[in-house]
Amino acid sequence: MRKHVSNLELSRKMEELGCKQESEFYWVCFNDDKSESIKVWDLRNNHIGFKLFYSAFLASEIAESLPLTVCVKKRIHTREYFLEIQKLSLGWTIYYMGLHGVTDKTLPNALAKMEIFLLEHGLMEVGR
């Protein structure tokens, strides 16, 4: 299951950046932040006993939130960058042609890294 969702570190970072904690799967931390296990959990249910939880986003959930293009305005010029996704021998590469790229062995992590980059640089608004 771990290769199908964003890892705990990236999930925490996305939560810190304000991404909505709505997903099919969640990283659930029981009693402290050191014992993690992945659980299927519905936020509408009572989650008593869970000190912390973070969305473990599926690739499709992250991909839906990424913009198809990113517009960057510099002085008098506006440049539009298009989203590209490639599967390479080293893993997945996600980039906006000429702007920025990330690589990871799993697609959810690569997508999460790109969303984090866009949010940290003000290139997209929180949509998750």
N, C-alpha and C positions, 0 to 999 in steps of 0.2 A: 504494500500500500504506500510506503514512503516515497517511492519513485513517481507516484501519481499525484502527489500534492506538494505544495511549497514546504520547504523544511522549516523547522521551528524558528531558527534565527531570522530568516526572511519574513516569516509570518509575524514575528514580534515587531520587526522593523515596520512592516506595513501597518500594523495596529498603531504604533507610535506616530506614524504619519497621518493617522486619521481614517484609514480605510475601514469601511463598515465591516463589522464582524458577522457577516452572513455567508455561510458556506455549507456545503453538504457534510464536510468533515472538520474536526477541530482538534488542535493539540490541547489536551487537558492536563493540567498540573495538579496533582493531588497533594494537598497540605503544604507543599513548599514548591519552589521553582526548580528543584533538582530531579524530581521523579516524573518524567513525562511519558505519556503513552498516547497513541492516536486512537481516538474514539469517534464513532458516528454519533453525533449529538444534534439535537434540535433545540435551538434557543428558546422556543416556546415552552419547552418542558422545564420543570424545576431542576436547577443544577446545584442544589445544596451539597456542600462537601467539596466543591471544586473551587479552589482558591483562585486559580488563574486559568483562562482559556483563550486561545488564539485561533482564528480561522486558519485551517490548513487548506488553502485554495487549490482547486483543480485547475489545470491549464485552461480549460474552457472558461472558467469563471474569471480568470485574470485577463485572458484574451478579449473577452467581451468589454472589459473596462478600458483597454488601451485604445487611444485614438488611431485612426487609419493614417492620419498625417499630423505633423507637428509644425506649426508656423513659428518662426523665430524672426522677430523684428530687430534689426540693427540699424540705427540711424535712419536713413531714408529707404533702405532696402528691406523687403520681407522675403524670407526664403521658406519654402515648404519642403519638408522631409517626409518621405513615405516609409511606412513600416515594412520591414522585410524579415522573414523567418526562414532560416536554412537549417537543414540537418546535415552535419558534417561528421567526419570520423571521430572527432574529439567530443562531440555532443551537439547541442543546439546553439545556434547563434541568432540573436535577435538584435536588429539595429534599425535605426532610421538613417538611411543612406546619406553618408557624409556628416552626420551629426554625432552619433554615439552608438556603440555596440557592446553587447555582453554575451558571454558564452557560459554554458553550464552543461553538465552531463544529462540533466533532466530538463524537459520542456517547462514544467511548472516553475522551477527555480530560475531558469533563464527569463521567463516572462515576468516573474516577481522582481528580479533585478532591474529589468527595464522599467517597470512601473515605479519602483523606488527612485531610480534615476530621474524620471520625469517629474515626480512629485517633489523631490529635493531641489530641483532646478526650476520649479515653477512653470513647467511646460505642460502641465495638465492639472485639472482640479480633482480633488478627491471624488471618486465616483463609485467606489465600492463601499 
